[in-house]
Amino acid sequence: MTEAQSTTDSPNPLIFAGKVNGTPVFNAAGERIGHIQDLAIGKMTGQVAYAILSFGGFLGIGEKHHPVPWSILTYDPVNHGYIVPRDKEQLRLAPSYDLGELADLGDPDERRKMIAEHWGPFI
């Protein structure tokens, strides 16, 4: 059993952000579509706003980074990963950014509006 599995198999409902990074993400059909690259956490609220989903590309080249509202993800203890309730095409069309652009993710007027338009109300 890996360290990540022992953490996720635990009855404790909390997990450290460092353990979430790299966790696989599956679509509703059970296909592995990527992994969590990072988390975007509200400085003032302390709440996770987005999981930064990384998928596509090959060996890290050409990967896209999609902010996915944390509130729509569910954890699947069988697969030790998160499920996003969308198909591959919906994910492909989701707003994506390069890593440098993600620093401006908190902009309430631009990026959050685009993300909310794609994913629907989530917060």
matplotlib code that plots the C-alpha trace (Angstrom):
import matplotlib.pyplot as plt

x = [0.0, 1.4, 1.6, -1.2, -3.4, -2.9, -3.9, -7.0, -8.1, -8.0, -11.3, -9.9, -11.9, -9.0, -6.0, -3.0, -2.8, 0.5, -1.2, -3.9, -1.4, -0.8, -4.0, -5.7, -8.9, -11.6, -14.6, -18.1, -17.5, -14.6, -11.8, -8.7, -8.4, -5.6, -4.4, -4.6, -1.7, -2.4, -5.2, -6.3, -7.2, -8.9, -6.4, -9.1, -11.6, -9.1, -11.5, -10.4, -11.9, -10.4, -8.5, -6.1, -6.7, -3.8, -4.4, -3.5, -0.1, 2.7, 5.3, 4.2, 4.5, 1.3, -0.6, -3.5, -4.4, -8.1, -9.4, -12.2, -14.5, -13.5, -17.2, -18.1, -15.4, -16.1, -13.6, -13.7, -12.0, -12.0, -9.8, -8.0, -8.9, -11.4, -14.3, -15.3, -18.9, -18.2, -17.1, -13.8, -15.3, -16.7, -13.4, -11.5, -13.7, -13.3, -11.2, -7.6, -4.4, -0.7, 1.0, 2.0, -1.6, -2.9, -1.4, -4.2, -6.9, -8.5, -9.5, -13.2, -14.2, -12.4, -11.3, -13.8, -16.6, -15.3, -15.0, -18.4, -20.0, -18.5, -19.1, -22.3, -22.9, -20.7, -19.8]
y = [0.0, 3.4, 6.4, 8.1, 5.0, 4.7, 8.4, 8.0, 4.7, 6.4, 7.2, 10.8, 13.1, 15.5, 15.3, 17.5, 19.5, 17.8, 14.5, 15.7, 16.9, 14.2, 12.3, 10.8, 12.3, 10.2, 11.3, 10.1, 7.1, 5.9, 6.9, 8.3, 11.8, 13.4, 14.4, 17.2, 19.5, 21.9, 23.5, 27.1, 28.1, 31.3, 33.4, 34.9, 31.9, 29.1, 27.1, 25.3, 27.0, 25.0, 21.9, 22.5, 19.6, 18.7, 16.6, 16.2, 16.4, 13.8, 13.6, 16.9, 18.7, 20.3, 19.6, 21.9, 23.2, 23.5, 25.1, 22.8, 23.9, 21.8, 21.5, 19.4, 16.8, 13.6, 11.3, 7.7, 5.5, 2.4, 4.1, 6.4, 9.4, 12.2, 12.1, 15.1, 14.8, 15.6, 13.8, 14.3, 16.7, 19.0, 18.9, 19.7, 22.7, 23.9, 27.1, 26.2, 28.2, 27.8, 27.7, 31.4, 32.5, 30.6, 33.3, 35.6, 33.0, 35.0, 37.8, 38.0, 39.8, 37.8, 34.2, 33.4, 34.5, 32.3, 29.3, 29.8, 30.1, 26.7, 24.8, 26.5, 27.8, 26.0, 28.2]
z = [0.0, -1.0, 1.4, -0.6, -0.3, 3.4, 3.8, 1.6, 3.2, 6.6, 8.3, 8.8, 6.5, 6.1, 3.7, 3.3, 0.0, -0.7, -0.8, -3.2, -5.8, -8.3, -7.4, -10.5, -11.8, -13.6, -15.7, -15.0, -17.3, -15.1, -17.6, -16.1, -17.7, -15.8, -12.3, -9.8, -10.4, -7.5, -5.4, -5.4, -1.8, -0.8, 1.3, 3.5, 3.7, 3.8, 1.5, -1.6, -4.6, -7.5, -8.2, -11.0, -13.3, -15.6, -18.7, -22.3, -23.8, -23.6, -20.8, -19.5, -22.9, -24.1, -20.9, -20.2, -16.8, -16.1, -12.9, -11.8, -8.9, -5.9, -4.9, -8.0, -7.4, -5.5, -4.0, -5.2, -2.5, -4.8, -7.5, -5.0, -7.2, -7.8, -10.2, -12.3, -13.5, -17.1, -20.3, -22.1, -24.6, -21.9, -20.1, -23.4, -23.9, -20.3, -19.7, -19.5, -18.7, -18.7, -15.4, -15.5, -16.1, -13.1, -10.8, -11.9, -11.2, -8.4, -10.7, -10.0, -13.2, -15.9, -15.2, -12.5, -14.8, -17.6, -15.3, -13.8, -17.3, -18.2, -15.0, -13.9, -10.4, -7.9, -4.9]

ax = plt.figure().add_subplot(projection="3d")
ax.plot(x, y, z, "-o")
ax.set_aspect("equal")
plt.show()
